[in-house]
Amino acid sequence: MTTELTIVPQSNEIVVNTTAMQTIVAPVALEVAIAPVGIQGKPGLSGIPDATQTFTGQTIVTVSHNRGYRPIVSVTDFNGDAISGSVQHLSLNTFSVSFNVPQSGRITYL
């Protein structure tokens, strides 16, 4: 369902259009409050670039990333196809990936 909300200041109306319902027009008293800007928070994960580690013929690969959290981990072969492995976070700074048979590829973590 798509919803579109339109505020019409001249007539003090809010118009709501949805794909599932007809247009609804509701008269309201408009009041807008502008608050002062607060202190900026810490940067999120999007500010941290992903990193990679390649490996060849391994059944266990241990990665020390020193990021202080448990990153999202993906494993691919050198063609970019996903490889199934078991990820174990050993600490907030280290994880390992285990495979049933020796594998080669790339571990990407964020």
C-alpha positions, 0 to 999 in steps of 0.5 A: 500500500502506498500512502501520500500525505499532503498538507494544504496550509491555505485551507488547514486541511490534510489530504491522505491518498492511499492505493487501498482507500479513497482520498480523505480530507480532514480539516485540522488546526496546523501548528508547526514547532521548530526545535533547536538542533541537538548535539550530534551523535556518534557515527553509525556503521555506515561511516565504517568502510567494509574490509576484506581478507582473502584465503586459499585452501583453508578450513578455518580462517581467523580474522582480527579486525579490532573494531570493537563489535561483531561485524556482519560477515559474508564469504564468497569465492573469487568469482563472487559466488557465496560460500557456506561457512560457519561464523563464530565471533571469538570476541568483539575484535576477532571472528573465525569462519569454518568450512567442511572442506578446504575453500578459497575466496574472500571474507568481507566484513562490515 
